[in-house]
């Protein structure tokens, strides 16, 4: 059961957070800035020499898959080069291609083998990984290695992985976004979500309370938001033990049984349901995530809100000024902190189930 009183008691929160996870999650802005510094120091500008034949985004377990899917969504269909999202380097990789990879596990043998193949074929590689281990060794001399300078526990390295990808595609001329501006906004988000702030003014705590004792349906209204939803589901599972459904809204509509349950949950039909009836199971909580702007995005948003009038709309663009990359990064960090608050208040981050402090 959720101890909602704990959320507004900073002293108890600090006592429960023995691993300093809230502080680590709040370092997302610092992770981005340190990645910018590393990229400058190790010569990321060399990527700008030629536009690649293809951009290959590797998705190994951890935060990498969501970061790769988000980067691909931000590039969009207008990207002038093919973008391939895959868990292994394709057989056709060559010297004209660019590979972007993030390693949560510096000993990942599949990633090491992929990077070795890409290096032998002469591909340009951007790798975020610790300097020691088989992954870094596999691409030694060929990869631009960006090691972590702000160390965080496993599951909280999304900002670093995303920053490296954004910096790389900026240098390749495939996207234009200000990573420094994103880092500054993530600092402001961390301040808004600070443990000292009470739930009614703290977006992450408020989100945690909305998700408590519910089954989250995280439905993206655009491709970037759906990628963030996948990261949110990973964080909720990692830190609070909550299982979530993730889908793009057009896909969610085509699953009639779950969609009907979502409509019922958001329509007020269960207003007088007995909250203590455990036989009914957790009530769905529909969260509509939105990152993209523009006429098509607005039309999708209106259609979803008309169908699901009681759904929670989570749209950072309504709160802050910035591009889609900034809004997506902010949303990812807010879900990280919400998952931590939920886990701390529910007790899932204490005792034998505590998250392992593996460096990401």
Secondary structure, DSSP 8 states (H G I E B T S, - for coil): ---HHHHT-HHHHHHH-TT-HHHHHTTHHHHHHHHHHHHHHHTGGGGGGS--SEEEEE--TTTHHHHHHHHHHHH-TT-SSEEEEESS--TT--TT-EEEEE-SSTT-HHHHHHHHHHHHTT-EEEEES-SSSHHHHHTTTTEEEE--SS--BTT--HHHHHHHHHHHHHHTTS----HHHHHHHHHHHHHHT-TTS-TTT-HHHHHHHHHTTEEEEEEESSHHHHHHHHHHHHHHHHHH----EEEEHHHHHT-HHHHHHHHHHHHTTTTT--TT-GGG--EEEEEEEE---SHHHHHHHHHHHHHSTT-EEEEGGGTS---HHHHHHHHHHHHHHHHHHHHHHHTTTSGGG-----B-
